[in-house]
Each structure stands twice: as structure tokens, then as C-alpha cells.
């Protein structure tokens, strides 16, 4: 209800909590965010980066629900990308 409306102020999307049993009550809120608004983009990016961080920390991801093998590949690709972007500095020879 908060983050879903069309591109113009008049494009409010109703929330019908009792559907499909009853058509009423229908709730509107004139303060709805645009679906492509900065608020929704911020929430998406936050959840996305937390999911990537948790994947790297735990060694498995949401892809595991679909296929454990695909999850292993996904995690290994993320780890290789992380290691390329942020190489671990080893002890230097003196």
C-alpha cells in the first residue's frame, strides 16, 4: 500500500484485503510512493546487497531453493568476483 502507484498522482492502486471473497472494503492512500520511486529503489538495493553479503558470509544463497548445484556455481562466481575486487593481502617477504 505504501510503495505502489503509477507514474502520476492520480494512478493510485487500491488494496482489497478481503478479495477474492468480498470486493469491499477497498483501501486507498494518497501518499503512495511511485513504483519506480527512490524509496522503492533504496529498499531494493538495500535488500539486494544484504542478500549478497549474507551469501558470501554463509556460503549459500536463495538460489539453493531452485537447485543446489546452481547455488554452488552462483556462490563461487560471487566469491571470485569479491576476490578480484578486494584481493586479500598476504604476508610480504622481507
Buried (B, 14 or more C-beta within 10 A) or exposed (E): BEEBBEEEEEEBEEBEEEEEEEEEEEEEEEEBBBEEBEEBEEBEEEEEEEEBEEBBEEEEBEBBEEEEEEBBEBBEEBEEEEEEEEEEEEEEEE
